[in-house]
Structure formats: C-alpha cells, structure tokens
Amino acid sequence: MPQQDIAVVVGSTGAMGQVIVRRLAAKGLTVVAVARSTDALASLVHSTPGVVACAADIASDSATEAIRATCEQLGAPVRLVVQGAGVATAGGVLTAPTEAVVDAVNIKVGGMLRLVRAVDGRLSAGARLVAIGGHYGFEPTAYAATAGVANAALANLVRQLSWAYGPRGVTSHLVAPGPADTERLHRVAQDRAARDGLSAAEVLDQMRAESAIGAFTTPEQIAWAIALLLDPEADALAGGTLFMDAGRRKGLP
C-alpha cells in the first residue's frame, strides 16, 4: 500500500494547531505534529489517527534535523508544511523588551526557514509552504510590537520563498488571520482591560467592532483555508496572502 503524503505542522498542540492537524489528517495526510511539549504531543497523537509526534523547538536550529529525521523515517513526499508557531505578547512598541521582539522574529521567520530546510529534499511538485501570520503585520498598532514586526517580516520571507521554490513547482503562501477566538485572545483582552480600566468583556466587544461583520476569525476557518491550498487551483495564489481578518483591514491593497 502506498504511503500517504506528509504534512508537517509546527505549533500543532495550540488551539489553532490542533484544529489544523485534525483537518489535514481527515484529508488523508500523515501529519507530523511539531511542538515542544511531549505530553501535549502524546495527547494529540492519541486522539487523532494519522498523526506522528516530533518533539522540537522551532526557535532552535536543532529543530531542522529533528523534523528531517522524522520525515525520512516515514519515507513519503512532503505535500504541505505549516509554520503556525505563536509568539508571546510583550506589550507595545514603547515598552516591549527588545529581546522579545528579536525572539518573535526568530520564532516566526527563523522557524519558517528551519522548517522549509528540514523538508527541502522531500518536497513534491505541487507542495505548499504555508506560514500563518496575522493582521498586525499589515495593520500596525502601537500595542502589538512582537506580532506586528515578526508577521511583517514573515510576509517578506514568503515572497522570497515563492521565487526560490517556484521553478520546482512548489508554492509558498501566507495566511493572515485577524484576532482568532482562542484562549490567547482572551488573555490579550484581559491585559488591555487592566491597562484601560475596562472589563475583559468590554475589550472583546471593542475588538469585535473593529471587524466589518463584528466577528473574530475562528481556528476552524483558518484550518479550512490551509486545507484549501492543497487544491491544484491554489497555484494561482503563489506568494500571496490570504487575509482572514473578518473585514478589519482598511488599507489598499
């Protein structure tokens, strides 16, 4: 029986990552789930058929060899990689520690490079290189320094990868959600509420109002978009950004 193509998902045990892993596994891919916590990985493997654990820290160069070795053991082509590692919220541009901003770029941008280099030799024609960025990479604010800087740099990297891998029939893509309805968002709301003397519910209402449809993006919607990129028609999206911000962006393009 032929082996199933591989999808590698970094940040697989987070609220968003778990939904992505399950969606890709349901599409018949063998999913290499990459995360730091062995306990969280074990739980994900136990609950989702078709998942293989790879304990690695994408912020370290050692992750490249760990991911490469896992894919080589499976012996199948890599059809999709997803860099979904999140970064810490460390305050606004006036207060965020410089080290936190540098760490964010290392995790997001350095992590994408480590991931892609790990699977380079196993990428099949039609494979997708996908990075999850975010709204603040395109709509800067004064209170989201780490996400804004790291995601802006990630968009540039995705374009560079598009030109580097395009001749091999491999495309790269950025998915840029708006605030996603996860526990992390609620922690951000609590921090902003404490800063502004409001309740967390009031802050969440304010954030919803920033959307044209009064909504947050859901992890399920993000997983849907990533799975959609597996379709051959998605070649036309090479190097581009899928904005999934529920109508938050006002700038053109």
Secondary structure, DSSP 8 states (H G I E B T S, - for coil): -----EEEEETTTSHHHHHHHHHHHHTT-EEEEEES-HHHHHHHHHHSTTEEEEE--TTSTHHHHHHHHHHHHHTS-EEEEEE---------TTTS-HHHHHHHHIIIIIHHHHHHHHHGGGEEEEEEEEEE--GGGTS--SS-HHHHHHHHHHHHHHHHHHHHHGGGT-EEEEEEESSBSSHHHHHHHHHHHHHHT--HHHHHHHHHHTSTTS--B-HHHHHHHHHHTTSGGGGGGTT-EEEESSS---S--
